[in-house]
C-alpha cells in the first residue's frame, strides 16, 4: 500500500498544509519520463519517514491540477516542494534523489527536535529562534506582511560572511537570538570584507510594496559591527547587480537611517514611495554604508509590507532529466 497521498483538489491540499507540520509534494505528469524514474525513490522516502506523524508525502498530477501547479510556480517536471507550517520552504526541480532526501531528512530532524522539546513546529531548531511570527514593528493599517511571497531559492546575496546566517535567517519570522531567543547559531547576516551588501529578492507574485522593516541588532561591545545607514532600492531587476553598477545606477528610492529610526527592538520601519513600488516582481537592496566607523554591517531580519497580487505566469511546463 502506498504511503503517499494523491491530491484530488486544491482544498484537500490546503487542509493538509493547515494541519500538518511538514508536507512534501511531488508535482508530476504521466507523460514525464524523469517523473516515472524518481517515483519509486520518492515512495521509499515516504515509507522511511511514515512513523513521523507530522510529515505527509503527497503527489500532484499537474495535468489534472493546473491551478495548483500555477499557484506554486511549478515550471518544470518533476518539481518537489517542501512545505513547513503551510509555507514553501524548499523547492527541488528535476529528478535529483540525493538532494531531495537530504533536504527532507534535515527538515524532519529539525522539527522532530522541536517536538521533543515541546515547542511549536514553526519554531526553527538550531537557528537561534524560540518563537514564530515575531514582529519588530507594527504593520501599517490596511496592509499585510508579504514576506512569504519571496522566492527564497532564487535570492542572491553578495559580500556576506558565510560563518553567520544566510538568506533564510534574514527573512525568518522567528524572534532574533539577540533579543533573548534560545539557541547559539548565528541567525543574522553580516557583511564580509567591508560594510556593503547586495541582496536580490525575487517574488512569487506581483507586489505593491508599502513599507520595508529592517531589524539590526549589532552587539554593543563590538564597535566593528554597525547598523545600516544608507540603503539603495532598485525595483524589477531580472538579477542581482554588481557593486560598481549599483553605485552608478539611479535608485528607485534611497533610504537614510539615523539612530532615531530604530525602535527598542532594533527595527526601523521605512515607508516606501508607494507610487514607485506598484507592480513589483523583484527588489534589489543595496547597503551602501553603515552608521559608524566600523567595517561590517549586520542585519537580523527583513520584512516586506504591502499587497500581493496575481501569481506570475509560470509558462509552459517542461521536463527535466532524461526520458525513458
Rosetta silent file (secondary structure, phi, psi, omega in degrees, C-alpha in Angstrom):
SEQUENCE: XXXXXXXXXXXXXXXXXXXXXXXXXXXXXXXXXXXXXXXXXXXXXXXXXXXXXXXXXXXXXXXXXXXXXXXXXXXXXXXXXXXXXXXXXXXXXXXXXXXXXXXXXXXXXXXXXXXXXXXXXXXXXXXXXXXXXXXXXXXXXXXXXXXXXXXXXXXXXXXXXXXXXXXXXXXXXXXXXXXXXXXXXXXXXXXXXXXXXXXXXXXXXXXXXXXXXXXXXXXXXXXXXXXXXXXXXXXXXXXXXXXXXXXXXXXXXXXXXXXXXXXXXXXXXXXXXXXXXXXXXXXXXXXXXXXXXXXXXXXXXXXXXXXXXXXXXXXXXXXXXXXX
SCORE:     score description
SCORE:     0.000 S_00000001
   1 L     0.000  134.262 -178.133    0.000    0.000    0.000 S_00000001
   2 L   -68.243  142.134  177.476    1.330    3.424   -0.961 S_00000001
   3 L   -94.834   -0.361  178.825    2.326    5.757    1.876 S_00000001
   4 L   -96.130  157.298  179.771    1.782    8.846   -0.290 S_00000001
   5 E  -107.722  125.671  177.175   -1.457   10.787   -0.663 S_00000001
   6 E   -87.091  119.305 -175.877   -2.724   11.567   -4.157 S_00000001
   7 L   -75.734  129.762 -178.890   -4.167   15.080   -4.140 S_00000001
   8 L  -107.873  -11.295 -179.694   -7.621   15.350   -5.707 S_00000001
   9 L  -162.334  160.371  177.621   -8.309   19.054   -5.127 S_00000001
  10 H   -64.013  -36.453 -179.342   -6.754   22.326   -4.019 S_00000001
  11 H   -65.859  -36.273  176.963   -8.908   22.310   -0.886 S_00000001
  12 H   -62.572  -44.557  178.206   -7.558   18.887    0.087 S_00000001
  13 H   -63.151  -43.823 -179.514   -4.000   20.179   -0.221 S_00000001
  14 H   -60.766  -38.616  177.724   -4.847   23.335    1.739 S_00000001
  15 H   -63.360  -42.106  178.024   -6.318   21.255    4.560 S_00000001
  16 H   -63.684  -41.994 -179.441   -3.149   19.195    4.750 S_00000001
  17 H   -64.281  -32.990 -179.920   -0.990   22.315    4.784 S_00000001
  18 H   -74.565  -31.349 -170.142   -3.047   23.749    7.646 S_00000001
  19 H  -110.734    1.077 -177.541   -2.957   20.612    9.769 S_00000001
  20 L  -128.163  131.711 -177.184    0.452   19.077    9.047 S_00000001
  21 L   -60.554  -48.262 -178.375    3.831   20.490   10.078 S_00000001
  22 E  -125.076  127.015  173.890    5.692   19.210    7.013 S_00000001
  23 E  -123.794  124.552  176.378    4.153   18.395    3.629 S_00000001
  24 E  -106.038  122.622 -175.253    6.355   17.111    0.801 S_00000001
  25 E  -115.607  131.510  175.824    4.706   17.443   -2.610 S_00000001
  26 E  -104.064  109.542  175.871    5.693   15.672   -5.829 S_00000001
  27 E   -91.637  119.033 -172.218    4.461   17.609   -8.881 S_00000001
  28 E  -140.994  176.274  171.590    4.460   15.178  -11.804 S_00000001
  29 L  -146.823  149.289 -177.954    2.764   14.230  -15.089 S_00000001
  30 L   -63.964  -25.564 -178.441    2.118   10.823  -16.634 S_00000001
  31 L   -85.563   -3.835 -173.832    3.984   11.821  -19.806 S_00000001
  32 L   -91.398  111.268  179.622    7.140   12.813  -17.906 S_00000001
  33 H   -60.157  -50.317  178.905    9.869   10.154  -18.049 S_00000001
  34 H   -59.157  -30.919  177.314   12.051   11.588  -15.246 S_00000001
  35 H   -63.008  -42.028  179.901    8.931   11.727  -13.043 S_00000001
  36 H   -67.934  -35.498 -177.307    8.443    7.978  -13.502 S_00000001
  37 H   -66.821  -38.913 -175.974   12.115    7.261  -12.816 S_00000001
  38 H   -90.086  -10.958 -176.811   12.186    9.018   -9.453 S_00000001
  39 H   -55.030  -45.889  179.564    8.699    7.899   -8.348 S_00000001
  40 H   -63.251  -34.115  179.542    9.907    4.653   -6.618 S_00000001
  41 H   -69.160  -39.959  177.775   12.593    6.612   -4.749 S_00000001
  42 H   -62.775  -41.374  178.731   10.013    9.160   -3.615 S_00000001
  43 H   -63.837  -41.401  179.168    7.780    6.321   -2.411 S_00000001
  44 H   -66.106  -39.098  177.778   10.652    4.762   -0.451 S_00000001
  45 H   -63.260  -40.999  177.432   11.481    8.110    1.152 S_00000001
  46 H   -61.116  -46.188 -178.925    7.840    8.454    2.158 S_00000001
  47 H   -64.836  -37.515 -178.016    7.797    4.962    3.703 S_00000001
  48 H   -66.469  -20.135 -177.049   11.045    5.566    5.589 S_00000001
  49 L  -116.231   10.883 -174.756    9.501    8.591    7.329 S_00000001
  50 L   -69.795  -14.590  176.954    5.913    7.435    7.767 S_00000001
  51 L   -72.858  -17.468  177.301    6.442    6.913   11.523 S_00000001
  52 L   -86.125  107.677 -173.519    6.677   10.694   11.875 S_00000001
  53 L   -70.093  -15.445 -178.844    3.039   11.754   12.188 S_00000001
  54 L   -90.061    7.492 -179.345    3.829   15.407   11.474 S_00000001
  55 E  -120.306  134.492  174.160    5.033   14.586    7.922 S_00000001
  56 E  -129.910  137.704  175.021    2.886   13.861    4.856 S_00000001
  57 E  -107.647  130.007 -178.618    4.032   12.982    1.345 S_00000001
  58 E  -129.396  159.321  175.532    1.658   13.870   -1.490 S_00000001
  59 E  -123.297  136.032 -177.165    1.582   13.562   -5.282 S_00000001
  60 E  -127.798  114.501  177.735    0.020   16.197   -7.533 S_00000001
  61 E   -76.402  112.509 -174.709   -0.771   15.486  -11.187 S_00000001
  62 L   -70.523  -23.078  175.789   -0.073   18.807  -12.920 S_00000001
  63 L   -71.216  -38.480 -179.123   -2.279   17.924  -15.901 S_00000001
  64 L   -81.705  -24.479 -175.170   -5.272   17.354  -13.623 S_00000001
  65 L  -131.442   63.438  179.544   -4.466   20.243  -11.276 S_00000001
  66 H   -61.966  -29.277 -179.619   -3.055   23.066  -13.351 S_00000001
  67 H   -65.092  -40.817  179.679   -4.409   25.550  -10.780 S_00000001
  68 H   -69.206  -42.816  178.579   -2.218   24.115   -8.014 S_00000001
  69 H   -59.625  -39.620  179.390    0.837   23.986  -10.288 S_00000001
  70 H   -68.242  -41.220 -179.736    0.269   27.631  -11.211 S_00000001
  71 H   -57.419  -38.902 -175.685   -0.193   28.697   -7.583 S_00000001
  72 L  -104.418   19.848  171.758    3.217   27.306   -6.635 S_00000001
  73 L    54.342   45.009  177.360    5.036   28.405   -9.801 S_00000001
  74 L   -82.997  110.289 -175.600    5.805   24.878  -10.997 S_00000001
  75 L  -113.123   -5.668 -179.110    7.516   25.417  -14.346 S_00000001
  76 E  -146.871  154.511 -178.697    9.416   22.136  -14.773 S_00000001
  77 E  -125.245  143.294   -8.019    8.827   18.458  -14.024 S_00000001
  78 L   -75.050  155.213  171.494    9.390   16.811  -11.756 S_00000001
  79 E  -127.719  132.806  177.038    9.300   19.502   -9.070 S_00000001
  80 E  -114.100  128.479  178.728    9.322   18.703   -5.358 S_00000001
  81 E  -119.797  129.884  175.961    8.174   21.324   -2.860 S_00000001
  82 E  -103.300  119.849  178.116    8.667   21.004    0.884 S_00000001
  83 E  -101.875  139.950  173.046    6.139   22.979    2.944 S_00000001
  84 E  -128.411  119.511 -177.193    6.638   23.787    6.596 S_00000001
  85 L    53.387   41.938  174.019    3.643   25.139    8.521 S_00000001
  86 L    83.654   -3.173 -177.863    1.885   25.894    5.248 S_00000001
  87 E  -112.887  146.401  178.061    4.732   27.883    3.691 S_00000001
  88 E   -67.186  122.367  179.643    7.108   26.898    0.892 S_00000001
  89 E  -105.818  -41.191 -179.629   10.451   26.087    2.482 S_00000001
  90 E  -142.345  149.332  175.011   12.345   24.308   -0.301 S_00000001
  91 E  -134.507  126.439  178.843   11.843   23.629   -3.993 S_00000001
  92 E  -118.416  118.936  177.647   13.774   20.958   -5.925 S_00000001
  93 E  -101.458  133.673  179.384   13.463   20.887   -9.702 S_00000001
  94 L    97.111  162.678 -178.428   14.463   17.763  -11.566 S_00000001
  95 L   -83.654   77.325 -178.460   14.959   14.113  -10.607 S_00000001
  96 L  -116.730   84.345 -173.297   17.699   14.650   -8.009 S_00000001
  97 H   -61.605  -39.027 -178.322   17.091   11.989   -5.318 S_00000001
  98 H   -63.285  -44.612  179.538   20.140   12.824   -3.199 S_00000001
  99 H   -64.731  -43.638 -179.887   19.224   16.485   -2.907 S_00000001
 100 H   -61.834  -48.231 -179.449   15.592   15.681   -2.176 S_00000001
 101 H   -61.726  -42.316 -178.980   16.454   13.116    0.501 S_00000001
 102 H   -61.689  -46.714 -178.159   18.994   15.420    2.128 S_00000001
 103 H   -64.503  -48.837 -176.320   16.598   18.381    2.334 S_00000001
 104 H   -63.064  -46.921 -176.969   13.618   16.385    3.606 S_00000001
 105 H   -66.140  -34.081  178.182   15.547   14.458    6.258 S_00000001
 106 H   -65.242  -45.022 -178.377   17.230   17.632    7.536 S_00000001
 107 H   -67.347  -41.806  178.210   13.884   19.420    7.950 S_00000001
 108 H   -60.622  -41.967  179.172   12.255   16.380    9.575 S_00000001
 109 H   -61.802  -41.927  179.540   15.166   16.169   12.026 S_00000001
 110 H   -63.670  -45.881 -178.160   14.787   19.851   12.934 S_00000001
 111 H   -68.497  -38.102  177.649   11.044   19.580   13.503 S_00000001
 112 H   -59.558  -41.389  179.992   11.422   16.347   15.482 S_00000001
 113 H   -62.735  -40.437  178.133   13.854   18.129   17.802 S_00000001
 114 H   -64.005  -43.056  179.768   11.345   20.936   18.344 S_00000001
 115 H   -62.298  -39.099  179.864    8.591   18.415   19.116 S_00000001
 116 H   -63.306  -33.654 -179.251   10.833   16.662   21.645 S_00000001
 117 L   -84.600   -2.049  178.591   11.385   19.981   23.424 S_00000001
 118 L    80.665   18.161 -179.548    7.657   20.619   23.492 S_00000001
 119 L   -90.552 -176.630  177.284    7.836   23.582   21.137 S_00000001
 120 L   -88.676  152.290 -177.903    5.740   24.531   18.148 S_00000001
 121 L   -64.348  -24.958 -179.393    6.569   23.166   14.724 S_00000001
 122 L   -76.986   -5.635 -179.263    7.050   26.680   13.407 S_00000001
 123 L   -87.696  117.999 -173.415    9.961   27.235   15.775 S_00000001
 124 L   -76.167  114.895  177.625   13.162   26.666   13.856 S_00000001
 125 L   -73.417  137.976  175.567   15.508   24.364   15.726 S_00000001
 126 L    78.989    3.669  179.925   19.170   25.264   15.572 S_00000001
 127 L  -111.273   10.936  177.186   18.588   28.720   14.119 S_00000001
 128 L    76.346   28.681 -178.288   18.581   30.595   17.395 S_00000001
 129 L  -120.177  150.784  178.781   14.829   31.127   17.475 S_00000001
 130 L  -134.848   18.346  177.986   12.266   30.448   20.154 S_00000001
 131 L  -171.530  146.232 -179.670    9.039   31.713   18.629 S_00000001
 132 L  -100.675  163.093  177.874    7.354   32.096   15.273 S_00000001
 133 L    59.073   33.958  173.478    5.674   35.134   13.731 S_00000001
 134 L   -69.978  144.082  177.908    7.780   37.587   15.733 S_00000001
 135 L  -129.922  133.106  178.264    7.431   41.195   14.606 S_00000001
 136 L   -84.899  -15.303 -179.582    9.882   44.010   15.194 S_00000001
 137 L  -156.924  159.867  179.019    7.297   46.689   14.393 S_00000001
 138 L   -68.061  151.167  175.296    3.578   47.098   13.810 S_00000001
 139 L   -88.009  129.945  178.165    2.119   46.562   10.348 S_00000001
 140 L   -55.321  140.308 -177.557    0.521   49.728    8.875 S_00000001
 141 L   -59.481  137.188  177.640   -3.270   49.516    8.854 S_00000001
 142 L    92.881   -4.937 -178.594   -4.739   48.222    5.601 S_00000001
 143 L  -125.055  172.408 -178.629   -1.638   46.262    4.592 S_00000001
 144 E  -138.157  165.729  176.851   -0.185   42.833    5.330 S_00000001
 145 E   -76.759  117.982 -178.179    3.144   41.075    5.660 S_00000001
 146 L  -111.615   19.409  179.472    4.065   39.806    2.178 S_00000001
 147 H   -59.945  -28.677 -179.475    7.492   38.416    3.071 S_00000001
 148 H   -70.404   -5.531  176.637    6.162   34.924    2.335 S_00000001
 149 H   -85.457   -2.836  179.537    5.927   35.922   -1.344 S_00000001
 150 E   -74.166  135.754  173.194    9.723   35.905   -1.628 S_00000001
 151 L   -86.492   91.155 -174.006   11.251   33.116   -3.727 S_00000001
 152 H   -56.788  -39.661 -175.408   13.944   32.141   -1.244 S_00000001
 153 H   -63.763  -26.413 -176.875   15.633   29.696   -3.628 S_00000001
 154 H   -98.785   -1.943  177.667   16.299   32.432   -6.202 S_00000001
 155 L   -64.110  150.032 -178.856   17.550   35.080   -3.784 S_00000001
 156 E  -138.571  131.180 -177.235   21.156   36.123   -4.302 S_00000001
 157 E  -129.379  135.558 -178.703   23.393   37.882   -1.782 S_00000001
 158 E  -116.121  141.487  177.493   26.852   39.357   -2.314 S_00000001
 159 L    64.600   50.055  174.476   29.570   40.091    0.267 S_00000001
 160 E  -117.684  146.373 -178.733   28.115   38.216    3.235 S_00000001
 161 L   -77.441  113.340 -175.502   30.062   36.342    5.873 S_00000001
 162 L   -69.886  -10.769  176.737   29.203   32.664    5.438 S_00000001
 163 L   -79.285  -14.808  173.663   30.065   31.975    9.080 S_00000001
 164 L   -94.810 -162.630  179.390   26.949   33.917   10.062 S_00000001
 165 L   -77.218 -178.055 -179.834   23.411   33.217    8.843 S_00000001
 166 L  -128.246 -153.610 -175.082   22.099   33.484    5.288 S_00000001
 167 H   -61.149  -41.349 -177.463   19.004   34.459    3.354 S_00000001
 168 H   -60.217  -42.451  178.655   16.665   32.099    5.261 S_00000001
 169 H   -66.179  -36.310 -178.342   17.585   33.649    8.593 S_00000001
 170 H   -61.100  -38.715 -177.496   17.193   37.135    7.141 S_00000001
 171 L  -102.950   12.747  179.034   13.548   36.528    6.188 S_00000001
 172 L   -66.299  147.673  176.208   12.695   34.286    9.136 S_00000001
 173 L   -93.621    6.329 -179.035    9.591   35.128   11.162 S_00000001
 174 L   -83.714  152.494  178.299   11.291   33.871   14.334 S_00000001
 175 L   -62.904  133.371  179.956   12.433   36.142   17.126 S_00000001
 176 L   -63.639  144.216  179.772   16.120   37.095   16.734 S_00000001
 177 H   -62.777  -27.996 -179.791   18.506   35.415   19.156 S_00000001
 178 H   -66.039  -15.669  178.071   19.903   38.860   20.064 S_00000001
 179 H  -100.292   16.465  173.937   16.561   39.621   21.740 S_00000001
 180 L   103.092    4.540  177.282   16.832   36.652   24.052 S_00000001
 181 L   -68.612  147.548 -179.241   15.616   33.762   21.917 S_00000001
 182 L   -70.215  152.287  177.514   17.200   30.412   22.782 S_00000001
 183 L   120.927  154.350 -177.513   19.911   28.990   20.581 S_00000001
 184 L  -117.208  -10.537 -179.251   23.517   29.693   19.743 S_00000001
 185 L   -65.982  148.762  179.495   23.532   29.552   15.941 S_00000001
 186 L   -77.163  106.689 -175.315   24.159   32.838   14.153 S_00000001
 187 L  -105.457   35.996  176.774   20.717   33.808   12.889 S_00000001
 188 L  -136.275  170.178  176.041   21.677   37.114   11.306 S_00000001
 189 E  -108.381  135.976  179.150   23.506   38.324    8.194 S_00000001
 190 E  -132.511  139.992 -179.309   26.814   40.138    8.484 S_00000001
 191 E   -70.280  162.904 -172.071   28.907   41.618    5.696 S_00000001
 192 L   -99.322  -81.142 -171.318   32.264   40.077    4.894 S_00000001
 193 L   -85.236  -21.210  177.176   35.106   42.223    3.559 S_00000001
 194 L  -154.813 -164.303 -173.284   33.533   45.666    4.076 S_00000001
 195 L   -86.525   -3.958 -174.903   30.255   47.363    5.013 S_00000001
 196 L   -90.700  144.473  179.314   28.458   46.912    1.677 S_00000001
 197 E  -139.543  137.850  177.455   25.846   44.232    0.994 S_00000001
 198 E  -122.327  124.590 -175.622   23.894   43.449   -2.193 S_00000001
 199 E  -130.425  121.181  176.797   20.685   41.431   -1.955 S_00000001
 200 E   -98.713  125.180 -175.165   18.455   40.325   -4.867 S_00000001
 201 E  -124.581  100.360  176.109   14.882   39.458   -3.767 S_00000001
 202 E   -88.404  155.123 -176.627   12.542   37.929   -6.404 S_00000001
 203 E  -116.984  152.772  177.078    8.830   37.432   -5.708 S_00000001
 204 E   -75.814  -25.558 -178.007    6.347   34.652   -6.453 S_00000001
 205 E  -137.920  170.484  177.414    3.659   37.196   -7.343 S_00000001
 206 E   -77.874  128.312 -175.394    3.370   40.838   -8.349 S_00000001
 207 E  -114.198  155.686  164.211    3.523   43.026   -5.241 S_00000001
 208 E  -113.574  114.045 -175.444    2.636   46.523   -4.154 S_00000001
 209 E   -97.237  131.931 -178.154    5.174   47.449   -1.510 S_00000001
 210 E  -110.769  -40.868 -173.314    4.292   49.976    1.186 S_00000001
 211 E  -142.408  141.739  172.932    6.844   49.506    3.977 S_00000001
 212 E  -112.039  123.508  178.321   10.279   47.974    4.475 S_00000001
 213 E  -111.653  123.471 -178.417   11.058   46.805    8.019 S_00000001
 214 E  -121.109  128.479  175.961   14.705   46.158    8.894 S_00000001
 215 E  -109.703  126.956  179.844   15.911   44.769   12.214 S_00000001
 216 L  -136.436  121.843 -174.684   19.572   45.273   13.108 S_00000001
 217 L  -130.127   64.873  178.403   20.996   44.277   16.497 S_00000001
 218 L   -66.714  145.263  179.626   24.789   44.621   16.478 S_00000001
 219 L   -64.227  137.676 -176.531   26.447   43.783   19.824 S_00000001
 220 L   -68.308  -22.029 -177.809   27.136   46.884   21.894 S_00000001
 221 L   -92.761    9.467 -179.922   30.607   45.690   22.837 S_00000001
 222 L  -124.598   98.068 -177.288   31.744   45.350   19.200 S_00000001
 223 L   -73.538   -9.271 -178.631   32.456   48.709   17.555 S_00000001
 224 L   -80.147  -17.454 -176.638   33.436   46.966   14.316 S_00000001
 225 E  -109.023  131.122 -173.046   29.805   45.951   13.555 S_00000001
 226 E  -125.332  166.018  166.304   27.247   48.614   12.609 S_00000001
 227 L   -83.291  155.444  175.560   23.651   49.127   11.639 S_00000001
 228 E   -68.313  145.550  176.620   22.984   50.101    8.019 S_00000001
 229 E  -114.480  -53.155 -179.105   22.721   53.840    7.350 S_00000001
 230 E  -110.649  125.601 -179.405   22.383   54.332    3.594 S_00000001
 231 E  -129.782  133.214  173.034   20.369   51.860    1.530 S_00000001
 232 E  -105.855  137.105  175.994   19.508   51.983   -2.173 S_00000001
 233 E  -114.469  135.670  177.412   16.484   50.116   -3.504 S_00000001
 234 E  -126.505  130.332 -177.094   16.085   49.040   -7.139 S_00000001
 235 E  -103.231  151.895  171.599   12.830   47.550   -8.423 S_00000001
 236 L    56.748   42.087  173.335   12.090   44.985  -11.154 S_00000001
 237 L   -92.758  140.439 -176.718   15.640   43.909  -11.906 S_00000001
 238 L   -74.764  -14.745 -178.277   15.973   40.433  -13.527 S_00000001
 239 L  -160.164  178.231  179.699   19.031   39.539  -11.432 S_00000001
 240 L   -68.708  159.113  179.490   21.404   40.887   -8.836 S_00000001
 241 L  -103.107  157.775  170.309   23.535   43.951   -9.523 S_00000001
 242 L   -82.780  158.417 -176.936   27.280   44.420   -9.235 S_00000001
 243 H   -64.265  -44.155  178.955   28.519   46.912   -6.648 S_00000001
 244 H   -65.578  -39.377  178.538   30.014   49.325   -9.190 S_00000001
 245 H   -61.157  -44.760 -178.569   26.897   49.055  -11.335 S_00000001
 246 H   -69.341  -31.511  177.645   24.640   49.870   -8.384 S_00000001
 247 H   -61.083  -38.692 -174.636   26.833   52.828   -7.358 S_00000001
 248 H   -90.008  -19.090 -174.167   26.257   54.485  -10.734 S_00000001
 249 L   -82.005  145.646  176.096   22.623   53.481  -11.307 S_00000001
 250 L   -73.341  123.411 -177.757   19.657   55.669  -10.352 S_00000001
 251 L   -81.163  152.478  173.346   17.858   54.008   -7.456 S_00000001
 252 L   -66.138  -35.960  174.938   14.091   53.670   -7.170 S_00000001
 253 E  -157.333  142.177  174.492   14.500   55.026   -3.630 S_00000001
 254 E  -110.313  129.016 -178.861   17.408   55.952   -1.350 S_00000001
 255 E  -109.187  130.999  175.612   16.923   55.403    2.376 S_00000001
 256 E  -117.081  114.989 -178.491   18.912   57.307    5.002 S_00000001
 257 L  -104.114  145.110  175.791   18.624   55.868    8.518 S_00000001
 258 L  -132.095  175.842 -175.416   19.673   57.508   11.786 S_00000001
 259 H   -56.692  -34.721 -177.451   19.583   56.476   15.441 S_00000001
 260 H   -69.812  -16.444 -178.045   16.054   57.842   15.935 S_00000001
 261 H   -79.161  -15.909 -175.228   14.657   55.483   13.277 S_00000001
 262 L   -95.044  127.667  178.983   15.386   52.333   15.323 S_00000001
 263 L   -83.826 -173.920 -175.449   12.829   51.244   17.936 S_00000001
 264 L   -65.220  -22.395  177.348   13.520   49.362   21.196 S_00000001
 265 L   -94.519   12.949  176.753   13.564   46.039   19.313 S_00000001
 266 L    72.440   27.834 -177.362   16.161   47.319   16.870 S_00000001
 267 E  -116.556  132.942  173.229   13.723   47.684   13.986 S_00000001
 268 E  -106.440  125.556  179.028   13.392   50.570   11.532 S_00000001
 269 E  -104.355  108.423 -171.303   10.048   50.776    9.718 S_00000001
 270 E  -106.925  118.981  175.647   10.626   52.665    6.461 S_00000001
 271 E   -73.737  132.068  179.908    7.747   53.948    4.365 S_00000001
 272 L   -94.170  158.211  175.362    8.359   53.478    0.648 S_00000001
 273 L   -72.789   91.246 -166.565    7.348   55.832   -2.149 S_00000001
 274 H   -52.838  -37.208 -177.463    4.247   53.798   -2.816 S_00000001
 275 H   -65.208  -24.585 -178.780    3.675   55.118   -6.336 S_00000001
 276 H   -90.547   -7.277 -177.138    7.129   53.842   -7.335 S_00000001
 277 H  -120.069   38.337  171.100    6.611   50.367   -5.868 S_00000001
 278 L   -91.097  148.021  175.898    3.498   49.247   -7.729 S_00000001
 279 L    53.633   54.969 -177.151    3.629   46.040   -9.812 S_00000001
 280 E   -99.452  128.002  176.083    6.952   44.878   -8.375 S_00000001
 281 E  -108.293   -9.087  176.086    8.320   41.448   -9.286 S_00000001
 282 E  -162.563  160.627  179.081   11.738   41.837   -7.641 S_00000001
 283 E  -139.890  135.298  170.872   13.725   44.110   -5.369 S_00000001
 284 E  -109.671  123.970  178.783   17.457   44.723   -5.063 S_00000001
 285 E  -108.197  119.378 -176.887   18.546   46.037   -1.657 S_00000001
 286 E  -116.535  108.476  173.536   21.989   47.647   -1.627 S_00000001
 287 E   -80.016  110.123 -175.256   23.502   48.586    1.740 S_00000001
 288 E   -81.215  -43.352 -179.151   25.852   51.381    0.731 S_00000001
 289 E  -156.250  158.338  178.353   27.315   52.221    4.137 S_00000001
 290 E   -95.967  169.649 -177.641   26.921   51.593    7.835 S_00000001
 291 L   -96.568   84.491 -179.560   26.204   54.021   10.647 S_00000001
 292 L   150.782 -165.578 -177.784   29.562   54.419   12.326 S_00000001
 293 L  -104.138    8.019 -179.058   33.280   53.860   11.905 S_00000001
 294 L   -73.365 -176.238 -177.373   33.165   50.070   11.836 S_00000001
 295 L  -113.979  -10.689 -177.281   33.913   47.802    8.907 S_00000001
 296 E  -129.535  152.204  176.217   30.908   45.486    8.895 S_00000001
 297 E  -116.331  141.778  179.436   27.119   45.855    8.769 S_00000001
 298 E  -121.005  135.998  173.160   24.693   43.482   10.443 S_00000001
 299 E  -129.352  126.405 -179.158   21.032   42.800    9.560 S_00000001
 300 L   -91.132  -42.748 -178.436   18.978   40.390   11.668 S_00000001
 301 E  -147.122  150.996  171.274   15.603   40.462    9.885 S_00000001
 302 E  -132.491  131.025  174.966   13.860   41.991    6.874 S_00000001
 303 E  -126.028  141.723  178.563   10.070   42.116    6.474 S_00000001
 304 E  -111.485  130.540 -177.382    8.128   43.421    3.467 S_00000001
 305 E  -118.932  133.034  179.597    4.720   45.023    3.988 S_00000001
 306 E   171.591 -137.558  179.649    2.208   45.701    1.214 S_00000001
 307 E  -134.719  139.094  177.256   -0.259   43.854   -1.001 S_00000001
 308 E   -98.302  133.900  178.220    0.168   40.663   -3.015 S_00000001
 309 E  -102.274 -148.397 -177.781   -1.357   40.486   -6.491 S_00000001
 310 E   -71.873  149.208  174.498   -1.672   37.684   -9.015 S_00000001
 311 E   -64.022  146.549  176.959    0.893   34.923   -9.261 S_00000001
 312 L   -68.521  147.121 -179.098    3.345   35.305  -12.099 S_00000001
 313 L   -66.268  117.709 -178.490    2.588   33.169  -15.181 S_00000001
 314 L   -73.522  -12.739  179.350    4.698   30.010  -14.852 S_00000001
 315 L    76.438 -165.118 -176.632    4.560   29.419  -18.593 S_00000001
 316 L   -78.879  136.938  178.577    4.671   26.008  -20.237 S_00000001
 317 L   -69.549  143.595  174.919    5.798   23.047  -18.180 S_00000001
 318 E  -131.960  152.633  177.721    8.992   21.309  -19.216 S_00000001
 319 E   -91.271  148.528  178.973   10.513   18.049  -18.048 S_00000001
 320 L  -118.731  126.707  179.082   13.959   17.970  -16.502 S_00000001
 321 L   112.714  177.353 -179.018   16.196   14.931  -16.913 S_00000001
 322 L   -77.960  143.578  174.827   16.455   12.010  -19.277 S_00000001
 323 L   -79.865  174.676 -179.857   13.346   10.375  -20.645 S_00000001
 324 L   -64.075    0.000    0.000   12.777    6.685  -20.529 S_00000001
